[in-house]
């Protein structure tokens, strides 16, 4: 997710509690979505779509926080 800004990502994870909390939640959702898609943790399509929407919403929030930190 933001691999091209690795230094800034690490800095925000270490120094910004809101960013770290959202980043951790995004990582958790990513694991759950991947497990559902691979079939190791089956779930209904509606539940999977809700997880994907939340994951995307958090990714957008992380992008906003990163852009603000760069400004």
N, C-alpha and C positions, 0 to 999 in steps of 0.2 A: 504494500500500500504506500506510499510516499518514499520509496526506496531512493529516489533521486535527491532527496533532502534528508539523508540519514543523520547528519550531524545535528540539524535543527530538531529532528524527531527525537533523538536521544536527549537533547537539552530540555525539550518541553516535557518529556516523560519524567525526567529527574527534578524539574523545577516547578512544574505547573500541575497542581493536584487535580483540577478539572480536566485537563488534557489527559493525564494518566488514567483517571477513572473512565473516561470515554474510550481511550485507547484499549484498556483492558476489556471493557464491555464489547468493543468491536472484535477483538481477538476471540473472545468467548463465543460470540455469535457466528464468527467465521468457522470455528470448529464444529458448532452445532449444524450449520448449514451444510458443510462439507460431509459430515457424517450422515445426514439425511439424504443427501444426493448420492452418496456411495451405497446407501442401503444398510449401513451398520447401525443406524439409529432411525428406523422408519418413523415417519410422521405424515399426517395428512397434508395435502397440497395447500390448504388454506393456512395452516400453521406455518408451513415452510415459507409461504409467500409473506406472511407477517414478519417472520424472522429476517427475511431478505430486505424488507422495507425498513425495518429498524436498523439493520446493519448499514444500509445506504444512508439513512438519515444521520447516523452517528459519523459515518465517513465524511459527509458534507460538513458537519459541525467541526470535525477535526481539521478539515481543510480551511475553514474560516479562522480557527484558532492559529493555525500555522501561518496563514497570510497576515494576520494581525501581528504576529511575532516578528515577521520579516519586515514589516513597515516601520 
